[in-house]
Amino acid sequence: MNLKTVKELIDILKNTDVVELEWTPERIHIIRGNPSQDKEFIRASDSDKKKPAPKERPTVTITSPLVGTFYRTASPETQPFVKVGDKVLKDQVLCVIEAMKLMNEIESHIDGIVTAILKQDGERVGYGDQLFIIEEL
């Protein structure tokens, strides 16, 4: 089936009560009706309501201490210092920022887990720009 045929089929079905269409070379399966008709709702038990929400750990944002170029690796041939989901230790190198032909290592000041990398490799950064978000352990 080509893209034009798919678009035509979508246009045809827009004003119908078809809520699901499964098309395979062997068969066509169509479900009609209100999509909420087929849903089953399960009432939460009282014990579920009393469970406290999991505590979120505090996060820390690592910022750039200088103006320069952000690099996730020490050189183009090496792996990134960290990636999202990595556990990091205090004083572990997270990235380097090149400024005035000098490579400045940026380190974590806490133990934690990297939850976000906010800059791309080779991106210009300024003083105070957010680089990483780390969830404290």
Chimera marker file (.cmm) of the C-alpha trace (Angstrom):
<marker_set name="trace">
<marker id="1" x="0.000" y="0.000" z="0.000" r="1" g="1" b="0" radius="0.5"/>
<marker id="2" x="1.462" y="3.361" z="-0.961" r="1" g="1" b="0" radius="0.5"/>
<marker id="3" x="1.243" y="6.670" z="0.904" r="1" g="1" b="0" radius="0.5"/>
<marker id="4" x="-1.461" y="8.061" z="-1.387" r="1" g="1" b="0" radius="0.5"/>
<marker id="5" x="-3.716" y="5.072" z="-0.714" r="1" g="1" b="0" radius="0.5"/>
<marker id="6" x="-3.189" y="5.398" z="3.050" r="1" g="1" b="0" radius="0.5"/>
<marker id="7" x="-4.095" y="9.112" z="2.951" r="1" g="1" b="0" radius="0.5"/>
<marker id="8" x="-7.235" y="8.370" z="0.917" r="1" g="1" b="0" radius="0.5"/>
<marker id="9" x="-8.253" y="5.669" z="3.397" r="1" g="1" b="0" radius="0.5"/>
<marker id="10" x="-7.769" y="8.067" z="6.327" r="1" g="1" b="0" radius="0.5"/>
<marker id="11" x="-9.931" y="10.694" z="4.612" r="1" g="1" b="0" radius="0.5"/>
<marker id="12" x="-12.678" y="8.143" z="3.957" r="1" g="1" b="0" radius="0.5"/>
<marker id="13" x="-12.689" y="6.915" z="7.581" r="1" g="1" b="0" radius="0.5"/>
<marker id="14" x="-12.664" y="10.376" z="9.221" r="1" g="1" b="0" radius="0.5"/>
<marker id="15" x="-16.456" y="10.720" z="9.225" r="1" g="1" b="0" radius="0.5"/>
<marker id="16" x="-17.287" y="7.129" z="10.203" r="1" g="1" b="0" radius="0.5"/>
<marker id="17" x="-17.631" y="5.327" z="13.515" r="1" g="1" b="0" radius="0.5"/>
<marker id="18" x="-14.526" y="3.217" z="12.831" r="1" g="1" b="0" radius="0.5"/>
<marker id="19" x="-12.207" y="3.460" z="15.836" r="1" g="1" b="0" radius="0.5"/>
<marker id="20" x="-9.581" y="0.928" z="14.852" r="1" g="1" b="0" radius="0.5"/>
<marker id="21" x="-8.391" y="-0.518" z="11.555" r="1" g="1" b="0" radius="0.5"/>
<marker id="22" x="-5.780" y="-3.236" z="11.209" r="1" g="1" b="0" radius="0.5"/>
<marker id="23" x="-4.688" y="-4.036" z="7.669" r="1" g="1" b="0" radius="0.5"/>
<marker id="24" x="-2.394" y="-6.949" z="6.849" r="1" g="1" b="0" radius="0.5"/>
<marker id="25" x="-1.868" y="-8.750" z="3.546" r="1" g="1" b="0" radius="0.5"/>
<marker id="26" x="-3.933" y="-11.671" z="4.901" r="1" g="1" b="0" radius="0.5"/>
<marker id="27" x="-6.899" y="-9.772" z="6.365" r="1" g="1" b="0" radius="0.5"/>
<marker id="28" x="-8.554" y="-6.507" z="7.340" r="1" g="1" b="0" radius="0.5"/>
<marker id="29" x="-9.833" y="-6.085" z="10.923" r="1" g="1" b="0" radius="0.5"/>
<marker id="30" x="-12.221" y="-3.171" z="11.610" r="1" g="1" b="0" radius="0.5"/>
<marker id="31" x="-13.583" y="-2.102" z="15.004" r="1" g="1" b="0" radius="0.5"/>
<marker id="32" x="-16.575" y="0.220" z="15.016" r="1" g="1" b="0" radius="0.5"/>
<marker id="33" x="-18.181" y="2.205" z="17.812" r="1" g="1" b="0" radius="0.5"/>
<marker id="34" x="-17.266" y="4.634" z="20.547" r="1" g="1" b="0" radius="0.5"/>
<marker id="35" x="-13.660" y="4.058" z="21.663" r="1" g="1" b="0" radius="0.5"/>
<marker id="36" x="-14.630" y="4.371" z="25.329" r="1" g="1" b="0" radius="0.5"/>
<marker id="37" x="-17.198" y="1.553" z="25.024" r="1" g="1" b="0" radius="0.5"/>
<marker id="38" x="-14.508" y="-1.109" z="25.011" r="1" g="1" b="0" radius="0.5"/>
<marker id="39" x="-12.525" y="0.269" z="27.923" r="1" g="1" b="0" radius="0.5"/>
<marker id="40" x="-12.796" y="-1.305" z="31.351" r="1" g="1" b="0" radius="0.5"/>
<marker id="41" x="-12.224" y="0.916" z="34.315" r="1" g="1" b="0" radius="0.5"/>
<marker id="42" x="-10.844" y="-0.590" z="37.485" r="1" g="1" b="0" radius="0.5"/>
<marker id="43" x="-11.630" y="1.232" z="40.710" r="1" g="1" b="0" radius="0.5"/>
<marker id="44" x="-8.589" y="1.787" z="42.905" r="1" g="1" b="0" radius="0.5"/>
<marker id="45" x="-8.744" y="-0.073" z="46.181" r="1" g="1" b="0" radius="0.5"/>
<marker id="46" x="-8.473" y="1.796" z="49.476" r="1" g="1" b="0" radius="0.5"/>
<marker id="47" x="-5.001" y="0.346" z="50.041" r="1" g="1" b="0" radius="0.5"/>
<marker id="48" x="-3.836" y="1.820" z="46.726" r="1" g="1" b="0" radius="0.5"/>
<marker id="49" x="-5.104" y="5.245" z="47.731" r="1" g="1" b="0" radius="0.5"/>
<marker id="50" x="-3.140" y="5.216" z="50.993" r="1" g="1" b="0" radius="0.5"/>
<marker id="51" x="0.230" y="4.472" z="49.409" r="1" g="1" b="0" radius="0.5"/>
<marker id="52" x="2.399" y="7.576" z="49.433" r="1" g="1" b="0" radius="0.5"/>
<marker id="53" x="3.725" y="8.784" z="46.137" r="1" g="1" b="0" radius="0.5"/>
<marker id="54" x="7.345" y="7.819" z="45.588" r="1" g="1" b="0" radius="0.5"/>
<marker id="55" x="9.642" y="10.565" z="46.792" r="1" g="1" b="0" radius="0.5"/>
<marker id="56" x="11.437" y="12.411" z="44.079" r="1" g="1" b="0" radius="0.5"/>
<marker id="57" x="15.080" y="12.955" z="44.739" r="1" g="1" b="0" radius="0.5"/>
<marker id="58" x="16.343" y="16.512" z="44.553" r="1" g="1" b="0" radius="0.5"/>
<marker id="59" x="18.164" y="17.498" z="41.386" r="1" g="1" b="0" radius="0.5"/>
<marker id="60" x="21.161" y="19.736" z="40.878" r="1" g="1" b="0" radius="0.5"/>
<marker id="61" x="21.930" y="21.675" z="37.721" r="1" g="1" b="0" radius="0.5"/>
<marker id="62" x="25.574" y="21.824" z="36.681" r="1" g="1" b="0" radius="0.5"/>
<marker id="63" x="26.330" y="25.145" z="34.999" r="1" g="1" b="0" radius="0.5"/>
<marker id="64" x="29.211" y="26.424" z="32.931" r="1" g="1" b="0" radius="0.5"/>
<marker id="65" x="31.802" y="28.384" z="34.902" r="1" g="1" b="0" radius="0.5"/>
<marker id="66" x="33.173" y="30.011" z="31.743" r="1" g="1" b="0" radius="0.5"/>
<marker id="67" x="32.531" y="30.920" z="28.106" r="1" g="1" b="0" radius="0.5"/>
<marker id="68" x="33.721" y="28.434" z="25.501" r="1" g="1" b="0" radius="0.5"/>
<marker id="69" x="32.850" y="25.341" z="23.470" r="1" g="1" b="0" radius="0.5"/>
<marker id="70" x="31.167" y="22.343" z="25.155" r="1" g="1" b="0" radius="0.5"/>
<marker id="71" x="32.558" y="18.860" z="24.441" r="1" g="1" b="0" radius="0.5"/>
<marker id="72" x="31.206" y="15.580" z="25.816" r="1" g="1" b="0" radius="0.5"/>
<marker id="73" x="34.453" y="13.728" z="24.999" r="1" g="1" b="0" radius="0.5"/>
<marker id="74" x="38.149" y="14.332" z="25.593" r="1" g="1" b="0" radius="0.5"/>
<marker id="75" x="38.825" y="13.790" z="21.882" r="1" g="1" b="0" radius="0.5"/>
<marker id="76" x="36.785" y="12.865" z="18.791" r="1" g="1" b="0" radius="0.5"/>
<marker id="77" x="37.930" y="9.217" z="19.037" r="1" g="1" b="0" radius="0.5"/>
<marker id="78" x="36.851" y="8.641" z="22.651" r="1" g="1" b="0" radius="0.5"/>
<marker id="79" x="33.532" y="7.834" z="24.296" r="1" g="1" b="0" radius="0.5"/>
<marker id="80" x="31.547" y="10.574" z="26.092" r="1" g="1" b="0" radius="0.5"/>
<marker id="81" x="32.521" y="11.170" z="29.712" r="1" g="1" b="0" radius="0.5"/>
<marker id="82" x="28.902" y="10.495" z="30.774" r="1" g="1" b="0" radius="0.5"/>
<marker id="83" x="25.519" y="9.750" z="29.240" r="1" g="1" b="0" radius="0.5"/>
<marker id="84" x="21.965" y="10.019" z="30.553" r="1" g="1" b="0" radius="0.5"/>
<marker id="85" x="21.376" y="7.368" z="33.219" r="1" g="1" b="0" radius="0.5"/>
<marker id="86" x="25.026" y="7.124" z="34.286" r="1" g="1" b="0" radius="0.5"/>
<marker id="87" x="25.848" y="7.180" z="37.986" r="1" g="1" b="0" radius="0.5"/>
<marker id="88" x="28.469" y="9.831" z="38.719" r="1" g="1" b="0" radius="0.5"/>
<marker id="89" x="30.626" y="10.497" z="41.745" r="1" g="1" b="0" radius="0.5"/>
<marker id="90" x="31.655" y="13.799" z="43.249" r="1" g="1" b="0" radius="0.5"/>
<marker id="91" x="34.622" y="15.273" z="41.320" r="1" g="1" b="0" radius="0.5"/>
<marker id="92" x="34.010" y="12.977" z="38.302" r="1" g="1" b="0" radius="0.5"/>
<marker id="93" x="34.600" y="14.716" z="34.955" r="1" g="1" b="0" radius="0.5"/>
<marker id="94" x="31.335" y="15.336" z="33.076" r="1" g="1" b="0" radius="0.5"/>
<marker id="95" x="32.616" y="17.276" z="30.055" r="1" g="1" b="0" radius="0.5"/>
<marker id="96" x="35.264" y="19.723" z="28.906" r="1" g="1" b="0" radius="0.5"/>
<marker id="97" x="34.869" y="23.316" z="27.832" r="1" g="1" b="0" radius="0.5"/>
<marker id="98" x="37.458" y="24.684" z="25.451" r="1" g="1" b="0" radius="0.5"/>
<marker id="99" x="38.287" y="28.309" z="26.147" r="1" g="1" b="0" radius="0.5"/>
<marker id="100" x="41.234" y="30.162" z="24.631" r="1" g="1" b="0" radius="0.5"/>
<marker id="101" x="42.713" y="26.856" z="23.341" r="1" g="1" b="0" radius="0.5"/>
<marker id="102" x="42.644" y="25.357" z="26.850" r="1" g="1" b="0" radius="0.5"/>
<marker id="103" x="40.525" y="22.316" z="27.727" r="1" g="1" b="0" radius="0.5"/>
<marker id="104" x="38.809" y="22.891" z="31.085" r="1" g="1" b="0" radius="0.5"/>
<marker id="105" x="37.349" y="19.817" z="32.798" r="1" g="1" b="0" radius="0.5"/>
<marker id="106" x="33.914" y="20.332" z="34.345" r="1" g="1" b="0" radius="0.5"/>
<marker id="107" x="33.301" y="18.019" z="37.303" r="1" g="1" b="0" radius="0.5"/>
<marker id="108" x="30.262" y="16.936" z="39.260" r="1" g="1" b="0" radius="0.5"/>
<marker id="109" x="30.095" y="18.405" z="42.745" r="1" g="1" b="0" radius="0.5"/>
<marker id="110" x="27.719" y="15.663" z="43.993" r="1" g="1" b="0" radius="0.5"/>
<marker id="111" x="27.156" y="11.921" z="43.775" r="1" g="1" b="0" radius="0.5"/>
<marker id="112" x="24.142" y="11.248" z="41.587" r="1" g="1" b="0" radius="0.5"/>
<marker id="113" x="22.587" y="10.064" z="38.345" r="1" g="1" b="0" radius="0.5"/>
<marker id="114" x="22.726" y="12.089" z="35.123" r="1" g="1" b="0" radius="0.5"/>
<marker id="115" x="19.098" y="12.746" z="34.143" r="1" g="1" b="0" radius="0.5"/>
<marker id="116" x="19.692" y="15.256" z="31.331" r="1" g="1" b="0" radius="0.5"/>
<marker id="117" x="22.476" y="16.597" z="29.139" r="1" g="1" b="0" radius="0.5"/>
<marker id="118" x="21.394" y="20.057" z="28.065" r="1" g="1" b="0" radius="0.5"/>
<marker id="119" x="24.072" y="20.939" z="25.483" r="1" g="1" b="0" radius="0.5"/>
<marker id="120" x="25.200" y="19.334" z="22.250" r="1" g="1" b="0" radius="0.5"/>
<marker id="121" x="28.790" y="18.413" z="21.468" r="1" g="1" b="0" radius="0.5"/>
<marker id="122" x="30.560" y="21.416" z="19.925" r="1" g="1" b="0" radius="0.5"/>
<marker id="123" x="27.931" y="23.910" z="21.120" r="1" g="1" b="0" radius="0.5"/>
<marker id="124" x="29.003" y="27.346" z="22.366" r="1" g="1" b="0" radius="0.5"/>
<marker id="125" x="28.251" y="27.938" z="26.038" r="1" g="1" b="0" radius="0.5"/>
<marker id="126" x="28.318" y="31.028" z="28.188" r="1" g="1" b="0" radius="0.5"/>
<marker id="127" x="28.931" y="31.668" z="31.845" r="1" g="1" b="0" radius="0.5"/>
<marker id="128" x="26.068" y="30.182" z="33.861" r="1" g="1" b="0" radius="0.5"/>
<marker id="129" x="24.571" y="28.151" z="30.987" r="1" g="1" b="0" radius="0.5"/>
<marker id="130" x="22.982" y="24.916" z="32.201" r="1" g="1" b="0" radius="0.5"/>
<marker id="131" x="24.941" y="21.840" z="31.108" r="1" g="1" b="0" radius="0.5"/>
<marker id="132" x="23.640" y="18.828" z="33.081" r="1" g="1" b="0" radius="0.5"/>
<marker id="133" x="20.877" y="17.888" z="35.483" r="1" g="1" b="0" radius="0.5"/>
<marker id="134" x="21.923" y="15.366" z="38.116" r="1" g="1" b="0" radius="0.5"/>
<marker id="135" x="19.590" y="13.603" z="40.545" r="1" g="1" b="0" radius="0.5"/>
<marker id="136" x="21.176" y="13.430" z="43.978" r="1" g="1" b="0" radius="0.5"/>
<marker id="137" x="21.748" y="10.018" z="45.569" r="1" g="1" b="0" radius="0.5"/>
<link id1="1" id2="2" r="1" g="1" b="0" radius="0.2"/>
<link id1="2" id2="3" r="1" g="1" b="0" radius="0.2"/>
<link id1="3" id2="4" r="1" g="1" b="0" radius="0.2"/>
<link id1="4" id2="5" r="1" g="1" b="0" radius="0.2"/>
<link id1="5" id2="6" r="1" g="1" b="0" radius="0.2"/>
<link id1="6" id2="7" r="1" g="1" b="0" radius="0.2"/>
<link id1="7" id2="8" r="1" g="1" b="0" radius="0.2"/>
<link id1="8" id2="9" r="1" g="1" b="0" radius="0.2"/>
<link id1="9" id2="10" r="1" g="1" b="0" radius="0.2"/>
<link id1="10" id2="11" r="1" g="1" b="0" radius="0.2"/>
<link id1="11" id2="12" r="1" g="1" b="0" radius="0.2"/>
<link id1="12" id2="13" r="1" g="1" b="0" radius="0.2"/>
<link id1="13" id2="14" r="1" g="1" b="0" radius="0.2"/>
<link id1="14" id2="15" r="1" g="1" b="0" radius="0.2"/>
<link id1="15" id2="16" r="1" g="1" b="0" radius="0.2"/>
<link id1="16" id2="17" r="1" g="1" b="0" radius="0.2"/>
<link id1="17" id2="18" r="1" g="1" b="0" radius="0.2"/>
<link id1="18" id2="19" r="1" g="1" b="0" radius="0.2"/>
<link id1="19" id2="20" r="1" g="1" b="0" radius="0.2"/>
<link id1="20" id2="21" r="1" g="1" b="0" radius="0.2"/>
<link id1="21" id2="22" r="1" g="1" b="0" radius="0.2"/>
<link id1="22" id2="23" r="1" g="1" b="0" radius="0.2"/>
<link id1="23" id2="24" r="1" g="1" b="0" radius="0.2"/>
<link id1="24" id2="25" r="1" g="1" b="0" radius="0.2"/>
<link id1="25" id2="26" r="1" g="1" b="0" radius="0.2"/>
<link id1="26" id2="27" r="1" g="1" b="0" radius="0.2"/>
<link id1="27" id2="28" r="1" g="1" b="0" radius="0.2"/>
<link id1="28" id2="29" r="1" g="1" b="0" radius="0.2"/>
<link id1="29" id2="30" r="1" g="1" b="0" radius="0.2"/>
<link id1="30" id2="31" r="1" g="1" b="0" radius="0.2"/>
<link id1="31" id2="32" r="1" g="1" b="0" radius="0.2"/>
<link id1="32" id2="33" r="1" g="1" b="0" radius="0.2"/>
<link id1="33" id2="34" r="1" g="1" b="0" radius="0.2"/>
<link id1="34" id2="35" r="1" g="1" b="0" radius="0.2"/>
<link id1="35" id2="36" r="1" g="1" b="0" radius="0.2"/>
<link id1="36" id2="37" r="1" g="1" b="0" radius="0.2"/>
<link id1="37" id2="38" r="1" g="1" b="0" radius="0.2"/>
<link id1="38" id2="39" r="1" g="1" b="0" radius="0.2"/>
<link id1="39" id2="40" r="1" g="1" b="0" radius="0.2"/>
<link id1="40" id2="41" r="1" g="1" b="0" radius="0.2"/>
<link id1="41" id2="42" r="1" g="1" b="0" radius="0.2"/>
<link id1="42" id2="43" r="1" g="1" b="0" radius="0.2"/>
<link id1="43" id2="44" r="1" g="1" b="0" radius="0.2"/>
<link id1="44" id2="45" r="1" g="1" b="0" radius="0.2"/>
<link id1="45" id2="46" r="1" g="1" b="0" radius="0.2"/>
<link id1="46" id2="47" r="1" g="1" b="0" radius="0.2"/>
<link id1="47" id2="48" r="1" g="1" b="0" radius="0.2"/>
<link id1="48" id2="49" r="1" g="1" b="0" radius="0.2"/>
<link id1="49" id2="50" r="1" g="1" b="0" radius="0.2"/>
<link id1="50" id2="51" r="1" g="1" b="0" radius="0.2"/>
<link id1="51" id2="52" r="1" g="1" b="0" radius="0.2"/>
<link id1="52" id2="53" r="1" g="1" b="0" radius="0.2"/>
<link id1="53" id2="54" r="1" g="1" b="0" radius="0.2"/>
<link id1="54" id2="55" r="1" g="1" b="0" radius="0.2"/>
<link id1="55" id2="56" r="1" g="1" b="0" radius="0.2"/>
<link id1="56" id2="57" r="1" g="1" b="0" radius="0.2"/>
<link id1="57" id2="58" r="1" g="1" b="0" radius="0.2"/>
<link id1="58" id2="59" r="1" g="1" b="0" radius="0.2"/>
<link id1="59" id2="60" r="1" g="1" b="0" radius="0.2"/>
<link id1="60" id2="61" r="1" g="1" b="0" radius="0.2"/>
<link id1="61" id2="62" r="1" g="1" b="0" radius="0.2"/>
<link id1="62" id2="63" r="1" g="1" b="0" radius="0.2"/>
<link id1="63" id2="64" r="1" g="1" b="0" radius="0.2"/>
<link id1="64" id2="65" r="1" g="1" b="0" radius="0.2"/>
<link id1="65" id2="66" r="1" g="1" b="0" radius="0.2"/>
<link id1="66" id2="67" r="1" g="1" b="0" radius="0.2"/>
<link id1="67" id2="68" r="1" g="1" b="0" radius="0.2"/>
<link id1="68" id2="69" r="1" g="1" b="0" radius="0.2"/>
<link id1="69" id2="70" r="1" g="1" b="0" radius="0.2"/>
<link id1="70" id2="71" r="1" g="1" b="0" radius="0.2"/>
<link id1="71" id2="72" r="1" g="1" b="0" radius="0.2"/>
<link id1="72" id2="73" r="1" g="1" b="0" radius="0.2"/>
<link id1="73" id2="74" r="1" g="1" b="0" radius="0.2"/>
<link id1="74" id2="75" r="1" g="1" b="0" radius="0.2"/>
<link id1="75" id2="76" r="1" g="1" b="0" radius="0.2"/>
<link id1="76" id2="77" r="1" g="1" b="0" radius="0.2"/>
<link id1="77" id2="78" r="1" g="1" b="0" radius="0.2"/>
<link id1="78" id2="79" r="1" g="1" b="0" radius="0.2"/>
<link id1="79" id2="80" r="1" g="1" b="0" radius="0.2"/>
<link id1="80" id2="81" r="1" g="1" b="0" radius="0.2"/>
<link id1="81" id2="82" r="1" g="1" b="0" radius="0.2"/>
<link id1="82" id2="83" r="1" g="1" b="0" radius="0.2"/>
<link id1="83" id2="84" r="1" g="1" b="0" radius="0.2"/>
<link id1="84" id2="85" r="1" g="1" b="0" radius="0.2"/>
<link id1="85" id2="86" r="1" g="1" b="0" radius="0.2"/>
<link id1="86" id2="87" r="1" g="1" b="0" radius="0.2"/>
<link id1="87" id2="88" r="1" g="1" b="0" radius="0.2"/>
<link id1="88" id2="89" r="1" g="1" b="0" radius="0.2"/>
<link id1="89" id2="90" r="1" g="1" b="0" radius="0.2"/>
<link id1="90" id2="91" r="1" g="1" b="0" radius="0.2"/>
<link id1="91" id2="92" r="1" g="1" b="0" radius="0.2"/>
<link id1="92" id2="93" r="1" g="1" b="0" radius="0.2"/>
<link id1="93" id2="94" r="1" g="1" b="0" radius="0.2"/>
<link id1="94" id2="95" r="1" g="1" b="0" radius="0.2"/>
<link id1="95" id2="96" r="1" g="1" b="0" radius="0.2"/>
<link id1="96" id2="97" r="1" g="1" b="0" radius="0.2"/>
<link id1="97" id2="98" r="1" g="1" b="0" radius="0.2"/>
<link id1="98" id2="99" r="1" g="1" b="0" radius="0.2"/>
<link id1="99" id2="100" r="1" g="1" b="0" radius="0.2"/>
<link id1="100" id2="101" r="1" g="1" b="0" radius="0.2"/>
<link id1="101" id2="102" r="1" g="1" b="0" radius="0.2"/>
<link id1="102" id2="103" r="1" g="1" b="0" radius="0.2"/>
<link id1="103" id2="104" r="1" g="1" b="0" radius="0.2"/>
<link id1="104" id2="105" r="1" g="1" b="0" radius="0.2"/>
<link id1="105" id2="106" r="1" g="1" b="0" radius="0.2"/>
<link id1="106" id2="107" r="1" g="1" b="0" radius="0.2"/>
<link id1="107" id2="108" r="1" g="1" b="0" radius="0.2"/>
<link id1="108" id2="109" r="1" g="1" b="0" radius="0.2"/>
<link id1="109" id2="110" r="1" g="1" b="0" radius="0.2"/>
<link id1="110" id2="111" r="1" g="1" b="0" radius="0.2"/>
<link id1="111" id2="112" r="1" g="1" b="0" radius="0.2"/>
<link id1="112" id2="113" r="1" g="1" b="0" radius="0.2"/>
<link id1="113" id2="114" r="1" g="1" b="0" radius="0.2"/>
<link id1="114" id2="115" r="1" g="1" b="0" radius="0.2"/>
<link id1="115" id2="116" r="1" g="1" b="0" radius="0.2"/>
<link id1="116" id2="117" r="1" g="1" b="0" radius="0.2"/>
<link id1="117" id2="118" r="1" g="1" b="0" radius="0.2"/>
<link id1="118" id2="119" r="1" g="1" b="0" radius="0.2"/>
<link id1="119" id2="120" r="1" g="1" b="0" radius="0.2"/>
<link id1="120" id2="121" r="1" g="1" b="0" radius="0.2"/>
<link id1="121" id2="122" r="1" g="1" b="0" radius="0.2"/>
<link id1="122" id2="123" r="1" g="1" b="0" radius="0.2"/>
<link id1="123" id2="124" r="1" g="1" b="0" radius="0.2"/>
<link id1="124" id2="125" r="1" g="1" b="0" radius="0.2"/>
<link id1="125" id2="126" r="1" g="1" b="0" radius="0.2"/>
<link id1="126" id2="127" r="1" g="1" b="0" radius="0.2"/>
<link id1="127" id2="128" r="1" g="1" b="0" radius="0.2"/>
<link id1="128" id2="129" r="1" g="1" b="0" radius="0.2"/>
<link id1="129" id2="130" r="1" g="1" b="0" radius="0.2"/>
<link id1="130" id2="131" r="1" g="1" b="0" radius="0.2"/>
<link id1="131" id2="132" r="1" g="1" b="0" radius="0.2"/>
<link id1="132" id2="133" r="1" g="1" b="0" radius="0.2"/>
<link id1="133" id2="134" r="1" g="1" b="0" radius="0.2"/>
<link id1="134" id2="135" r="1" g="1" b="0" radius="0.2"/>
<link id1="135" id2="136" r="1" g="1" b="0" radius="0.2"/>
<link id1="136" id2="137" r="1" g="1" b="0" radius="0.2"/>
</marker_set>
